[in-house]
Amino acid sequence: MDALQFVNTHIKFLAIDFLTLKPISHKSTIFSRKGRHLSCTKTMGIVVSRFFKPNRFIKFDIDDSISCIPCIL
């Protein structure tokens, strides 16, 4: 398939899909899942826990009712 077919394509992902993404070794911002490459995602869920370290980072978990996605901002 032509790689350009998937530019700006919206695909529904569950938390389990995010957790199975594999980074492509030579590019730090591109990931692979089932042979498809992606570089930008959006997710929706409920923040179920958070840890805030002032002037450093915030760590939180997003629950989509299937599983939780650990995030660091």
MOPAC internal coordinates of N, CA, C and O (Angstrom, degrees):
PM7 1SCF
backbone

  N    0.0000 0     0.00 0     0.00 0    0    0    0
  C    1.4503 1     0.00 0     0.00 0    1    0    0
  C    1.5161 1   110.36 1     0.00 0    2    1    0
  O    1.2310 1   121.23 1   -30.95 1    3    2    1
  N    1.2716 1   115.26 1   149.05 1    3    2    1
  C    1.4571 1   121.28 1   178.55 1    5    3    2
  C    1.5287 1   109.53 1   -73.61 1    6    5    3
  O    1.2310 1   120.45 1   -51.32 1    7    6    5
  N    1.3325 1   116.74 1   128.68 1    7    6    5
  C    1.4735 1   121.24 1  -177.86 1    9    7    6
  C    1.5180 1   111.83 1   -61.52 1   10    9    7
  O    1.2310 1   119.43 1   152.05 1   11   10    9
  N    1.3279 1   118.70 1   -27.95 1   11   10    9
  C    1.4634 1   120.65 1  -178.10 1   13   11   10
  C    1.5249 1   112.75 1   -70.72 1   14   13   11
  O    1.2310 1   119.57 1   165.84 1   15   14   13
  N    1.3164 1   118.42 1   -14.16 1   15   14   13
  C    1.4573 1   121.07 1   178.59 1   17   15   14
  C    1.5283 1   111.90 1   -64.63 1   18   17   15
  O    1.2310 1   119.86 1   156.06 1   19   18   17
  N    1.3217 1   117.88 1   -23.94 1   19   18   17
  C    1.4553 1   121.25 1  -174.53 1   21   19   18
  C    1.5244 1   113.60 1  -103.00 1   22   21   19
  O    1.2310 1   119.28 1  -171.65 1   23   22   21
  N    1.3055 1   118.98 1     8.35 1   23   22   21
  C    1.4549 1   121.90 1   177.52 1   25   23   22
  C    1.5252 1   108.63 1   -69.27 1   26   25   23
  O    1.2310 1   120.12 1   -50.17 1   27   26   25
  N    1.3292 1   117.38 1   129.83 1   27   26   25
  C    1.4677 1   123.99 1  -179.19 1   29   27   26
  C    1.5228 1   112.74 1    57.11 1   30   29   27
  O    1.2310 1   120.19 1  -143.63 1   31   30   29
  N    1.3091 1   117.23 1    36.37 1   31   30   29
  C    1.4527 1   122.85 1   178.11 1   33   31   30
  C    1.5181 1   109.14 1   -97.15 1   34   33   31
  O    1.2310 1   120.22 1   -43.06 1   35   34   33
  N    1.3191 1   117.18 1   136.94 1   35   34   33
  C    1.4604 1   122.31 1   178.64 1   37   35   34
  C    1.5239 1   109.13 1   -98.98 1   38   37   35
  O    1.2310 1   121.12 1   -54.67 1   39   38   37
  N    1.3303 1   115.46 1   125.33 1   39   38   37
  C    1.4593 1   122.08 1   178.95 1   41   39   38
  C    1.5205 1   107.15 1  -130.62 1   42   41   39
  O    1.2310 1   119.76 1   -45.42 1   43   42   41
  N    1.3270 1   118.06 1   134.58 1   43   42   41
  C    1.4623 1   120.81 1   178.76 1   45   43   42
  C    1.5240 1   109.87 1   -76.22 1   46   45   43
  O    1.2310 1   121.08 1   -49.87 1   47   46   45
  N    1.3245 1   115.54 1   130.13 1   47   46   45
  C    1.4519 1   123.25 1   176.31 1   49   47   46
  C    1.5124 1   108.24 1  -120.04 1   50   49   47
  O    1.2310 1   120.63 1   -36.65 1   51   50   49
  N    1.3017 1   116.40 1   143.35 1   51   50   49
  C    1.4588 1   122.12 1   169.75 1   53   51   50
  C    1.5257 1   107.62 1   -99.00 1   54   53   51
  O    1.2310 1   120.61 1   -10.98 1   55   54   53
  N    1.3175 1   116.43 1   169.02 1   55   54   53
  C    1.4640 1   120.38 1  -179.85 1   57   55   54
  C    1.5211 1   110.87 1   -56.44 1   58   57   55
  O    1.2310 1   120.02 1   140.74 1   59   58   57
  N    1.3042 1   117.56 1   -39.26 1   59   58   57
  C    1.4580 1   121.22 1  -179.54 1   61   59   58
  C    1.5292 1   110.94 1   -61.81 1   62   61   59
  O    1.2310 1   120.21 1   148.32 1   63   62   61
  N    1.3403 1   117.20 1   -31.68 1   63   62   61
  C    1.4644 1   120.85 1   177.20 1   65   63   62
  C    1.5269 1   110.72 1   -68.32 1   66   65   63
  O    1.2310 1   120.02 1   139.31 1   67   66   65
  N    1.3283 1   117.56 1   -40.69 1   67   66   65
  C    1.4666 1   121.02 1   177.74 1   69   67   66
  C    1.5262 1   110.40 1   -62.60 1   70   69   67
  O    1.2310 1   120.98 1   139.80 1   71   70   69
  N    1.3168 1   115.74 1   -40.20 1   71   70   69
  C    1.4595 1   120.25 1  -176.14 1   73   71   70
  C    1.5213 1   112.67 1   -71.46 1   74   73   71
  O    1.2310 1   119.67 1   163.78 1   75   74   73
  N    1.3416 1   118.24 1   -16.22 1   75   74   73
  C    1.4652 1   121.01 1   179.89 1   77   75   74
  C    1.5281 1   112.73 1  -100.45 1   78   77   75
  O    1.2310 1   119.56 1  -175.47 1   79   78   77
  N    1.3337 1   118.45 1     4.53 1   79   78   77
  C    1.4614 1   120.95 1   177.79 1   81   79   78
  C    1.5232 1   110.08 1   -65.88 1   82   81   79
  O    1.2310 1   120.92 1   -38.84 1   83   82   81
  N    1.3216 1   115.85 1   141.16 1   83   82   81
  C    1.4567 1   120.99 1   178.90 1   85   83   82
  C    1.5285 1   108.98 1  -118.40 1   86   85   83
  O    1.2310 1   120.04 1   -51.77 1   87   86   85
  N    1.3424 1   117.53 1   128.23 1   87   86   85
  C    1.4743 1   119.22 1   179.13 1   89   87   86
  C    1.5202 1   110.90 1   -68.68 1   90   89   87
  O    1.2310 1   120.61 1   -35.86 1   91   90   89
  N    1.3200 1   116.43 1   144.14 1   91   90   89
  C    1.4578 1   121.66 1   172.89 1   93   91   90
  C    1.5153 1   106.33 1   -84.82 1   94   93   91
  O    1.2310 1   120.22 1   -55.76 1   95   94   93
  N    1.3110 1   117.18 1   124.24 1   95   94   93
  C    1.4630 1   122.27 1  -167.44 1   97   95   94
  C    1.5207 1   114.45 1   -58.18 1   98   97   95
  O    1.2310 1   119.13 1   141.84 1   99   98   97
  N    1.3021 1   119.27 1   -38.16 1   99   98   97
  C    1.4573 1   119.74 1  -174.60 1  101   99   98
  C    1.5253 1   114.00 1   -87.02 1  102  101   99
  O    1.2310 1   119.65 1   172.53 1  103  102  101
  N    1.3391 1   118.28 1    -7.47 1  103  102  101
  C    1.4667 1   121.30 1   176.82 1  105  103  102
  C    1.5258 1   107.81 1  -132.49 1  106  105  103
  O    1.2310 1   120.69 1   -57.11 1  107  106  105
  N    1.3205 1   116.28 1   122.89 1  107  106  105
  C    1.4628 1   119.74 1  -173.30 1  109  107  106
  C    1.5235 1   114.00 1   -78.83 1  110  109  107
  O    1.2310 1   119.41 1   166.77 1  111  110  109
  N    1.3289 1   118.74 1   -13.23 1  111  110  109
  C    1.4640 1   119.92 1  -176.76 1  113  111  110
  C    1.5265 1   113.29 1  -110.13 1  114  113  111
  O    1.2310 1   119.90 1  -172.95 1  115  114  113
  N    1.3170 1   117.80 1     7.05 1  115  114  113
  C    1.4591 1   120.77 1   179.97 1  117  115  114
  C    1.5185 1   108.85 1  -117.14 1  118  117  115
  O    1.2310 1   121.09 1   -45.46 1  119  118  117
  N    1.3390 1   115.51 1   134.54 1  119  118  117
  C    1.4495 1   122.38 1  -178.98 1  121  119  118
  C    1.5183 1   109.56 1  -121.70 1  122  121  119
  O    1.2310 1   121.37 1   -16.03 1  123  122  121
  N    1.3308 1   114.98 1   163.97 1  123  122  121
  C    1.4543 1   120.44 1  -178.03 1  125  123  122
  C    1.5222 1   109.91 1  -128.54 1  126  125  123
  O    1.2310 1   120.70 1   -37.83 1  127  126  125
  N    1.3285 1   116.27 1   142.17 1  127  126  125
  C    1.4617 1   122.69 1   173.84 1  129  127  126
  C    1.5156 1   107.51 1  -147.63 1  130  129  127
  O    1.2310 1   120.83 1   -58.37 1  131  130  129
  N    1.3209 1   116.01 1   121.63 1  131  130  129
  C    1.4671 1   122.41 1   179.83 1  133  131  130
  C    1.5265 1   112.02 1    53.09 1  134  133  131
  O    1.2310 1   120.68 1  -139.91 1  135  134  133
  N    1.3427 1   116.31 1    40.09 1  135  134  133
  C    1.4549 1   121.08 1   177.44 1  137  135  134
  C    1.5163 1   115.66 1    80.13 1  138  137  135
  O    1.2310 1   119.35 1   178.11 1  139  138  137
  N    1.3101 1   118.85 1    -1.89 1  139  138  137
  C    1.4610 1   122.72 1   178.92 1  141  139  138
  C    1.5270 1   108.92 1  -103.10 1  142  141  139
  O    1.2310 1   120.41 1   -39.95 1  143  142  141
  N    1.3159 1   116.82 1   140.05 1  143  142  141
  C    1.4651 1   121.77 1   179.39 1  145  143  142
  C    1.5184 1   110.20 1   -98.99 1  146  145  143
  O    1.2310 1   120.77 1   -36.58 1  147  146  145
  N    1.3295 1   116.14 1   143.42 1  147  146  145
  C    1.4581 1   120.59 1   175.24 1  149  147  146
  C    1.5116 1   109.83 1  -145.30 1  150  149  147
  O    1.2310 1   121.28 1   -26.90 1  151  150  149
  N    1.3362 1   115.16 1   153.10 1  151  150  149
  C    1.4566 1   119.07 1  -177.89 1  153  151  150
  C    1.5194 1   112.97 1  -130.60 1  154  153  151
  O    1.2310 1   119.49 1   170.31 1  155  154  153
  N    1.3108 1   118.57 1    -9.69 1  155  154  153
  C    1.4546 1   121.01 1  -178.08 1  157  155  154
  C    1.5245 1   108.83 1  -143.15 1  158  157  155
  O    1.2310 1   120.63 1   -47.24 1  159  158  157
  N    1.3192 1   116.41 1   132.76 1  159  158  157
  C    1.4561 1   120.35 1   178.51 1  161  159  158
  C    1.5238 1   109.55 1  -137.63 1  162  161  159
  O    1.2310 1   121.25 1   -20.38 1  163  162  161
  N    1.2948 1   115.21 1   159.62 1  163  162  161
  C    1.4620 1   122.68 1   171.44 1  165  163  162
  C    1.5224 1   106.33 1  -130.76 1  166  165  163
  O    1.2310 1   120.71 1   -32.79 1  167  166  165
  N    1.3102 1   116.24 1   147.21 1  167  166  165
  C    1.4523 1   119.39 1   178.73 1  169  167  166
  C    1.5185 1   110.09 1  -135.63 1  170  169  167
  O    1.2310 1   121.18 1   -20.18 1  171  170  169
  N    1.3070 1   115.34 1   159.82 1  171  170  169
  C    1.4515 1   120.75 1   178.82 1  173  171  170
  C    1.5274 1   107.92 1  -137.81 1  174  173  171
  O    1.2310 1   120.70 1   -43.94 1  175  174  173
  N    1.3097 1   116.27 1   136.06 1  175  174  173
  C    1.4499 1   121.36 1   179.56 1  177  175  174
  C    1.5143 1   109.37 1   179.63 1  178  177  175
  O    1.2310 1   121.13 1    16.02 1  179  178  177
  N    1.2971 1   115.44 1  -163.98 1  179  178  177
  C    1.4627 1   122.20 1  -178.91 1  181  179  178
  C    1.5187 1   108.45 1  -111.95 1  182  181  179
  O    1.2310 1   120.74 1   -49.14 1  183  182  181
  N    1.3362 1   116.18 1   130.86 1  183  182  181
  C    1.4633 1   120.42 1   175.60 1  185  183  182
  C    1.5233 1   107.03 1   -74.22 1  186  185  183
  O    1.2310 1   120.76 1   -61.75 1  187  186  185
  N    1.3400 1   116.15 1   118.25 1  187  186  185
  C    1.4616 1   119.97 1  -175.03 1  189  187  186
  C    1.5277 1   113.15 1  -104.85 1  190  189  187
  O    1.2310 1   120.29 1   163.71 1  191  190  189
  N    1.3268 1   117.05 1   -16.29 1  191  190  189
  C    1.4615 1   119.71 1   174.84 1  193  191  190
  C    1.5201 1   108.71 1  -154.55 1  194  193  191
  O    1.2310 1   121.06 1   -25.19 1  195  194  193
  N    1.3251 1   115.58 1   154.81 1  195  194  193
  C    1.4564 1   119.16 1   177.20 1  197  195  194
  C    1.5154 1   109.71 1  -152.10 1  198  197  195
  O    1.2310 1   121.26 1   -29.63 1  199  198  197
  N    1.3205 1   115.20 1   150.37 1  199  198  197
  C    1.4596 1   123.37 1   175.53 1  201  199  198
  C    1.5163 1   106.75 1  -136.09 1  202  201  199
  O    1.2310 1   120.53 1   -59.84 1  203  202  201
  N    1.3232 1   116.60 1   120.16 1  203  202  201
  C    1.4610 1   122.02 1  -175.75 1  205  203  202
  C    1.5182 1   109.88 1  -112.94 1  206  205  203
  O    1.2310 1   120.88 1   -55.27 1  207  206  205
  N    1.3254 1   115.93 1   124.73 1  207  206  205
  C    1.4566 1   121.45 1   174.33 1  209  207  206
  C    1.5236 1   106.25 1  -115.11 1  210  209  207
  O    1.2310 1   119.76 1   -73.47 1  211  210  209
  N    1.3575 1   118.06 1   106.53 1  211  210  209
  C    1.4646 1   121.97 1  -174.63 1  213  211  210
  C    1.5311 1   112.89 1   -51.27 1  214  213  211
  O    1.2310 1   121.27 1   -42.89 1  215  214  213
  N    1.3266 1   115.18 1   137.11 1  215  214  213
  C    1.4685 1   124.06 1   179.17 1  217  215  214
  C    1.5301 1   113.12 1    60.84 1  218  217  215
  O    1.2310 1   119.63 1  -163.75 1  219  218  217
  N    1.3270 1   118.31 1    16.25 1  219  218  217
  C    1.4656 1   122.12 1   179.31 1  221  219  218
  C    1.5229 1   110.82 1  -125.78 1  222  221  219
  O    1.2310 1   120.41 1   105.73 1  223  222  221
  N    1.3307 1   116.82 1   -74.27 1  223  222  221
  C    1.4597 1   121.17 1  -175.16 1  225  223  222
  C    1.5253 1   110.21 1  -162.47 1  226  225  223
  O    1.2310 1   121.13 1   -10.51 1  227  226  225
  N    1.3195 1   115.45 1   169.49 1  227  226  225
  C    1.4555 1   122.19 1   168.93 1  229  227  226
  C    1.5263 1   106.54 1  -128.41 1  230  229  227
  O    1.2310 1   120.98 1   -48.92 1  231  230  229
  N    1.3100 1   115.73 1   131.08 1  231  230  229
  C    1.4587 1   122.48 1   178.94 1  233  231  230
  C    1.5278 1   106.92 1  -112.16 1  234  233  231
  O    1.2310 1   120.33 1   -48.33 1  235  234  233
  N    1.3351 1   116.98 1   131.67 1  235  234  233
  C    1.4551 1   119.60 1  -178.68 1  237  235  234
  C    1.5216 1   110.51 1  -148.42 1  238  237  235
  O    1.2310 1   120.61 1   -18.96 1  239  238  237
  N    1.3263 1   116.44 1   161.04 1  239  238  237
  C    1.4593 1   123.18 1   177.17 1  241  239  238
  C    1.5153 1   109.20 1  -116.07 1  242  241  239
  O    1.2310 1   120.65 1   -47.08 1  243  242  241
  N    1.3367 1   116.35 1   132.92 1  243  242  241
  C    1.4623 1   122.25 1   176.90 1  245  243  242
  C    1.5241 1   107.89 1  -106.90 1  246  245  243
  O    1.2310 1   120.35 1   -54.20 1  247  246  245
  N    1.3219 1   116.94 1   125.80 1  247  246  245
  C    1.4601 1   122.98 1  -179.78 1  249  247  246
  C    1.5187 1   109.59 1  -105.78 1  250  249  247
  O    1.2310 1   120.25 1   -55.67 1  251  250  249
  N    1.3320 1   117.13 1   124.33 1  251  250  249
  C    1.4686 1   120.88 1   177.58 1  253  251  250
  C    1.5300 1   111.22 1  -103.95 1  254  253  251
  O    1.2310 1   120.10 1  -162.20 1  255  254  253
  N    1.3057 1   117.42 1    17.80 1  255  254  253
  C    1.4710 1   127.93 1  -179.29 1  257  255  254
  C    1.5202 1   112.96 1    78.47 1  258  257  255
  O    1.2310 1   119.71 1   177.60 1  259  258  257
  N    1.3207 1   118.16 1    -2.40 1  259  258  257
  C    1.4665 1   121.99 1   174.51 1  261  259  258
  C    1.5248 1   109.47 1  -108.01 1  262  261  259
  O    1.2310 1   121.02 1   134.29 1  263  262  261
  N    1.3277 1   115.65 1   -45.71 1  263  262  261
  C    1.4502 1   122.68 1  -177.53 1  265  263  262
  C    1.5351 1   108.23 1  -159.36 1  266  265  263
  O    1.2310 1   120.72 1    -3.34 1  267  266  265
  N    1.3224 1   116.22 1   176.66 1  267  266  265
  C    1.4722 1   120.48 1   178.95 1  269  267  266
  C    1.5135 1   110.55 1  -112.00 1  270  269  267
  O    1.2310 1   121.42 1   -36.62 1  271  270  269
  N    1.3409 1   114.89 1   143.38 1  271  270  269
  C    1.4598 1   122.30 1   177.44 1  273  271  270
  C    1.5266 1   107.08 1  -108.14 1  274  273  271
  O    1.2310 1   119.59 1   -63.08 1  275  274  273
  N    1.3432 1   118.40 1   116.92 1  275  274  273
  C    1.4606 1   120.59 1   176.32 1  277  275  274
  C    1.5324 1   109.75 1   -77.08 1  278  277  275
  O    1.2310 1   120.46 1   -46.77 1  279  278  277
  N    1.3369 1   116.73 1   133.23 1  279  278  277
  C    1.4685 1   122.15 1  -177.24 1  281  279  278
  C    1.5185 1   110.71 1  -132.26 1  282  281  279
  O    1.2310 1   120.85 1   -31.84 1  283  282  281
  N    1.3318 1   115.99 1   148.16 1  283  282  281
  C    1.4594 1   122.21 1   173.72 1  285  283  282
  C    1.5189 1   107.35 1  -131.02 1  286  285  283
  O    1.2310 1   120.96 1   -50.15 1  287  286  285
  N    1.3207 1   115.78 1   129.85 1  287  286  285
  C    1.4542 1   121.66 1   179.45 1  289  287  286
  C    1.5026 1   109.49 1  -121.46 1  290  289  287
  O    1.2310 1   120.10 1   180.00 1  291  290  289

